[in-house]
Structure formats: C-alpha cells, structure tokens
Amino acid sequence: MEYEQSDYYLLLGSSIFINITLIAITIFLWKVIWLQYPIFIEEFQIKSLSDAYNIIQTANINLIISQCGFDGLTLLLFEQKLFVGLSYYTIFYYLIMGICKISWNYLNDYQKLFVQLNILPNQDFIISSMLLLVIFAILIQLRKELQIIYIQMFTTDQFTNYTIRTLHIRGMDYDDYDGVMMMLEILKYLNDVGDLGTIMGISIIPEYSKLLELEKNRSLFKYQLGILELQKPLFYPLPNLSLIEEQVDQQLQKPFKLSGHCFICVDRLQTQLKLCNQNALTQYQIQLAPDLYDINWVNFTIESNQIRIWRTIILNLLIMTLLIFVTSPQALYQYLSKFPGLEFLSFKWTILIPEPFGRIIKNNIPPIILISINQIILYLLDVITQAEKHERWSQYHISFFHKMFFYLILNVLVIPAFLLQSSETLFNITYNGFNIQLQKAFDNQTNYGLYYITFLFYSGTGAFLVELIRPSELYFNYLSSYMAYYMRLYENDAQHYQKTNEFCVQYGYISAQMLLNLTIICIFNTTSPFILIAGLWFFGFRYIGDFFMLMVSKQEMVSNVALLWDSGWLSKLLVATSNQII
C-alpha cells in the first residue's frame, strides 16, 4: 500500500502518540505495582521515579558488574554504545541530506547531470556502507573494552585459585565410581606427550538431576509457606510440601548412579591447555570448566552422545516443521481473521469510522496483534530449546539465539518484505509456485517502510513494558505483586544449582531482537529516513528496560558474553544486509 505524504505523516504521528501514551502507562503501572516495595541496588534505594532517573545517571561499570555480572555489563554497554552511535549517525545523516538538498538548487545543469549519473545510482550503497561501518566500529570498540575489563576482573586473587585449571569431563564410565580408571588414562596420555602435569583433585557428579529438581521445589515451597504466613494473596494456592518430601525420600532410596560427568583440577596451566586441545582421549569430552552460575545442574544426566544427537536432530526437525507450516505471524493472523466470530480482525469495519481515525486504527492495531502472535511462536521455540537439555546456561542462550534470529529474519523481514507481503506460509508459497520477484520487492521497499517504522516503535515500547512490569513473574505468581517481589528476592539469593529458566535473563532473545532491528535499520534507512528515529526509540527504551530488569534480577551468570561474538554477530548482520551493499 502506498501512502500520500499527508497520510504518511498522519499515520506516523499517530503511532508515535500511541507509543508515548503506552510508555506513560507503563511508568505509572511500574510505580503502582513495584515501587510500593523497597528496591535496593547496592547503597541506592529506588522509592520514586526521580530515584530511578538518578540511578541511571550515576551507574558505573563496577556497580553494574556487582549487581548483574559481566554478561549484564556486556548487554548494557552494547545497547548504550549502539544508541549513542546511531544518534551521531542520525544527526550526521540528516545534516548531510539537508546540505545536499540546499546545494542542489545552486548546481548548474552539468553538475546535476554528473550527480545523477555517478552519485545517485550509488546512494544506497554509500549510505548502507556508512551505517554498517558505524555498527562494526561500535562492535569492535566494545569488544576491546570488554577484553580489558575482563582481564582486570580476573587479574586479582581469582587467578591464584584453582578455577582456571579446572576441567569439565563428560563420558566417564558409569562403573568408575572413584574416577581412578579415567585418571590413569589421562596421566598415561600426559606421560606419552611429555607433560609433567598431574591431577590435583577430582569431583565426580552423581545422577541427581531428579533429586536436584525436587530439592529446588522443596526449598522453594518452604520459602513460599513462610511468606504466605505473613500475607495470603487472593487465589494463591498453598504448595504441597508433603508430596515433595515423599518424592525426595523415594529418590534417596534408589541405588547410587553416576551421571558420567566429573571435574578435575590439574596443577599446571599448560596441562589444562593440552588436555583441552587433545585428540587422543576420544572417549572423553574435555573442556574448560564453566563458572558455577553457568551450569544447569539438572541437565547433568545419564545419557549417551547418540541420544543427545538424535534429540537435537528431532527437535530441529520440529522447528523446521513449525517454520514451514506455521511460519509467518502474518499467515496465522490471516487464518484467524477468516474464522467465524473473528472476522473483525480483518479491520474492514474501520471504513465505517470517520477519517482519519479509521486509518489510524487499521495502521496501529494489527502490528500489536502480530507482535502478540509472534510471542506465542517464540514461546514454542523456547520450549523446544529447553527440551534440548543444555548443560550450560550459555549453551541454552546461544542455541536460542540462533533459532530466534533465523525465525525473526524469516517471518518479520523476508516473508512480508521480500515476498511482496504475502500472507501465505512458506509451504504454500513453494507448493503453489509463488513467483518470488526479489528485484521488484527491493524496488518497492519504500511502500513497506512505514510498517517497519511502526514495528520498531512498538518493539521498543513492548520491551520497555515487559522489562519494567515483568508480566511473566506476575503470571507465575498468580498476579500477586507481593509474592512476585519476594520470589525475586528468593531467586536472587538462591544457590547456583537452584537457578530456574523462568527467572533467567533471556540473552538469546534480546540479542536476536537487536540484530533483527539493526538489519531492518540497515535495509530501510536509504528509503525511509524515519527508520533511524524509530531505531533510536527502540534501543533507547530497550536499554532503560534492560537496565532495571538486570539491576533487579541480579544475574550472576558469566560466559554468555560469547553469545555476542562467537555466534557470528558480524557475519549474520553482513549477510542479512547484503542486498543493500551488493
């Protein structure tokens, strides 16, 4: 759909007004729901909106690291630098465009012809290349700063302990209860390669996954009962502690089994490096031990590599089926609008509403519905990722990041924009011989610029709302802010083996969403300059929401920082925007 210039600015202005209203409502709800309870961040206490503003202004690297760990620092620094970099680029872009428009009136015919033949055909390439250079420069600078901070963090007493020389080994023989057989094989290998190192200690992990899950629930139920004695929220059920106790007793009576996992500590750093890079001990998978807060102890179970591989294959086939037969939220939305009783979702009734309100409703409500449908499919992807049973939280986040990025790029960008806004599934498009006219789609990108501007505005507002109001925590606590507040305190103080997925920061989702929106900005900034303003809106409110979410959740996991670099951020962004620079 093409818009007249007056309609374009009317619809854009209405989207901005609606998002500003939603931001105001979110701040009001945050104040009513959460600021009634004391929120402590180190020596600071947030009791009002002015306190919240002051903590953002005064927060430094040490405060962020102590409150939400190195990964939280990585995320916040990336969002902050990206917002600042895009701000400078936006100012520079509009300044140059203004100068060019003013200068055009002073050029003679020969100069205008030269510009039309040599500069305008390469305009998209120049603009996209400049933006990509800004983003790559931000990523490279951030990586250098994080490397310096990381080295400074671990050049203290932590390097003198055994952490750096501890290895995680998977594949122990289930009959090797004391680990002697495995240690003899490792020492024989070290002797064969002329390494003088030795094993200082070993910690063998039993098959206690079910028992750990029950212990987490028992500890949680005891805490809940103590809180409920002080105040009993409406509709909040009493936890059945006696049932958990019975199940714990049943697990303790079962015979002792090994999980096949263990940790060993060697006496030399050279020995640790040699064992991590060896190819001789093929029966064992040896790698550097993760941080305690990065281990998902429940998934340390008895299973062979074949089971692990087949489970991963089956789950990924399930994901492909989901993408092919369900795929686009637009397609699901179209199907729902054809169901009896849901015809109003087509929004044909808006023609009966006086102008311009009918067009405003039709332009703003469908993106909100699509984003809501999208969240349902994303939840299914999260469930599938959890079913893969990753032993490290960082592996879970990286796996979720890959799935999320592929899904979001396919269903938010490729299907609607490059396939000419088809509302069919990918399966139907392929089966029916849909004519994919990519060049025509690229030429008509301007027609869809307003859709993605609206999408970025609502994405930023939605992120701000979700991170501040924390609806998932309210949902798991039966809409009781009282219980949600104390459950968050419990989760923050819980031991590393008691961490649950529901209370973990979704680094994979946040990173995939940021990369998707960066791709949208890079593709459409040449045809829809307002996309830069929408991008600033998204990253600005994403930063504020993530800041308070991380400060309150007090995450202590590490090693997820590899998500931003080892998962191919630069390559994914370059491939996704290749049509603009080829």
HELIX and SHEET records of a PDB file:
HELIX    1   1 GLN A    5  ILE A   33  1                                  29    
HELIX    2   2 LEU A   49  THR A   58  1                                  10    
HELIX    3   3 ILE A   61  TRP A  104  1                                  44    
HELIX    4   4 ASP A  109  ASN A  118  1                                  10    
HELIX    5   5 LEU A  120  ASN A  122  5                                   3    
HELIX    6   6 GLN A  123  MET A  153  1                                  31    
HELIX    7   7 ASP A  157  THR A  160  5                                   4    
HELIX    8   8 THR A  163  ARG A  165  5                                   3    
HELIX    9   9 VAL A  180  ASP A  192  1                                  13    
HELIX   10  10 SER A  209  LEU A  230  1                                  22    
HELIX   11  11 LEU A  241  LEU A  252  1                                  12    
HELIX   12  12 LEU A  269  CYS A  276  1                                   8    
HELIX   13  13 LEU A  292  ASP A  294  5                                   3    
HELIX   14  14 TRP A  297  ASN A  299  5                                   3    
HELIX   15  15 ASN A  305  PHE A  325  1                                  21    
HELIX   16  16 PRO A  329  SER A  337  1                                   9    
HELIX   17  17 GLU A  343  SER A  346  5                                   4    
HELIX   18  18 LYS A  348  LEU A  352  5                                   5    
HELIX   19  19 PHE A  357  ALA A  387  1                                  31    
HELIX   20  20 TRP A  393  LEU A  408  1                                  16    
HELIX   21  21 ILE A  409  PHE A  418  3                                  10    
HELIX   22  22 LEU A  426  TYR A  431  1                                   6    
HELIX   23  23 LEU A  438  ASP A  443  1                                   6    
HELIX   24  24 GLN A  445  TYR A  448  5                                   4    
HELIX   25  25 GLY A  449  ILE A  469  1                                  21    
HELIX   26  26 PRO A  471  PHE A  476  1                                   6    
HELIX   27  27 SER A  481  ASP A  493  1                                  13    
HELIX   28  28 HIS A  496  GLN A  498  5                                   3    
HELIX   29  29 ASN A  501  PHE A  503  5                                   3    
HELIX   30  30 TYR A  507  PHE A  524  1                                  18    
HELIX   31  31 PHE A  530  SER A  553  1                                  24    
HELIX   32  32 ALA A  562  TRP A  565  1                                   4    
HELIX   33  33 TRP A  569  ALA A  576  1                                   8    
HELIX   34  34 SER A  578  ILE A  581  1                                   4    
SHEET    1   A 2 ILE A  39  ILE A  41  0                                        
SHEET    2   A 2 PHE A  44  ILE A  46 -1                                        
SHEET    1   B 4 ILE A 199  PRO A 206  0                                        
SHEET    2   B 4 LEU A 258  VAL A 266 -1                                        
SHEET    3   B 4 THR A 166  ARG A 170 -1                                        
SHEET    4   B 4 GLN A 285  LEU A 288 -1                                        
END                                                                             
